[in-house]
Amino acid sequence: MMLLSYQLLKFTAKNNKMKLDTNEAIAVKWFQAFNEQNLEKLLALYDDNAEHYSPKLKVRLPETKGYVRGKAAMGSWWQDAFDRLPSLHYSYTTLTANGDRVFMEYIRTVVGEPEMQVAEVLEIKNGLIVASRVYHG
């Protein structure tokens, strides 16, 4: 019985490690797609009904209260950002995977604007981002 418990624990730990590695890989792909301004690759990482929150959304589109839902709405939001800010670039400093979430810290740079430190959380289920939330000061 003890051997079975140990094997189960070892199997669970290995699966959790694989899940964390996969979630970190999704975050790295997210940064690559964003910095390439490749909307198709970026949206492919998201569930069809995913939700995104950003304080910048709240300011630019107050009627959204900071939230957009679904790939079409997220695609419109990010395309607008890419069009307005062609030099927009994110450089990640920390990625921390924990269960079904990845916590990302990164530096947002845009030519002519001061750098901004940003934190973002990706919630991931079945290999797709189901929610993302941006935090900055």
ABEGO torsion letter per residue (X at the ends): XAAAAAAAAAAAAAAAAAAAAAAAAAAAAAAAAAAAGBAAAAAAABBAABBBBBAAAAAABAAAGGBBBEAAAAAAAAAAAAAABAABBBBBABBBBBEABBBBBBBBBBBGBBBBBBBBBBBBBGGBBABBBBBBX
